[in-house]
Amino acid sequence: MTDDYRRGRAAVGRTDCSGPSAAGLQYHARTFVALDGFRGIAALCVAFGHGRFLVAGAPTPFFAESYLAVDFFFVLSGFVLEHAYGGALRSGMAPGRFMLLRLIRLYPLYGLALLLSGLLAVVQQVYGPAGAPAPLGDWLSGLLLIPSPASPDFLFPLNIPAWSLFFELLANLAFALAGRWLRTGAVAAICASSVLLLVMANGFGWLGFGGAGGGMNVGVDWASIGGGGVRVTFSFFAGVLLYRLRQQQPRPVRVPLIVLVAILLAVLAAYPISGYQVEFDLVATLAVFPGLVFLGAHVVPGKRTSVVLHWLGAVSFGVYVLQMLCLHGGAVGVGDQRWRALSWHSALGCHRRRRNAGRHGGRARRLLRPADPTAPEIGDPVLNA
């Protein structure tokens, strides 16, 4: 344990930064507040893109580029995990402990989504069309958070967005296993090689790129599973690299929060010119999203704005992982409005659960504490995160 680590623990003991209402610099010292808000905004854009039930009379498509939010989430994840655990992993933190902490953070809400999806699948079996496939194999695979070999198309048919959570955990595992030896030059090499592979795969239609979805919209099914691996490799390790470069920057670059939010929304709501979607997606993934994370980490919002941004971050994972249940419930016809209410109440309720978990002590709180006590309280963008 280093002297810096001991000093950090002492500082945390003197300063209460556990809640969104903590004031001023004490609050900002522990949290990348703007990144929290970006994550929530991106998750809502994905939900809008996946379900026109959210807005009556919404045009089709709505937030057509919202699938790019996954790449943004991966960049956020790499940035935050390097901040929270990079030093600890290089100092000998066990990869198994790191992965346990990640699962403790991610699995409860994912498990709730899986349970609800399983119940809905049973309803489909009983009341749906004759010959509907049995969900048991998909559900058992989902319990292990691995793609379903029983599914001919989607990796996670019971909760389709979980594909990005699977790739997030793969990147986390690689980060943990290589953490002790992962020098900045190696991270830069990983990013450079994955950039080359992304460009070539898009150009030549490799790894599932070039399909009907167009651009970077790959990774959700077996046909494009390789593309999902390339997406997470670049974006996650780009986030790791960005954090390390940020530490070497002598003077922060300040950009107004509203400008960064506008850029994020403009990208996710864009309608690229016909014939240029691949180029648009590559620019957004390789340049715009890393830039937003790098600049957003320097933003220090006011107290009231911080509360809103923190709340957006707190509900983001719930919105992301439970969004498809609303669609599925409507498709099956099981109490459409009540099913939506249940799903969204569960998603938004994660904010209260996380806040209470931080307010009460106990072993769970000690387990969830980042290895670096000055690490941010930002959650998981994919999902993580």
Secondary structure, DSSP 8 states (H G I E B T S, - for coil): --HHHHHHHHHHHH----STT--HHHHHTT--HHHHHHHHHHHHHHHHHH-GGGSTT--SSSSTTGGGHHHHHHHHHHHHHIIIIIHHHHTT--HHHHHHHHHHHHHHHHHHHHHHHHHHHHHHHHHS-TT----HHHHHHHHTTS--TT-SSBSSTTSTTHHHHHHHHHHHHHHHHHGGG--HHHHHHHHHHHHHHHHHHHHHTGGGTTSTT-TT--SSBGGGHHHHHHHHHHHHHHHHHHHHHHHH-SS-----HHHHHHHHHHHHT----TT-HHHHHHHIIIIIHHHHHHHHTT----HHHHHHHHHHHHHHHHHHHHHHHHHHHHHHTSSHHHHHHHHHHHHHHHHHHHHHHHHS-SHHHHHHS-SSTTS-----TT---
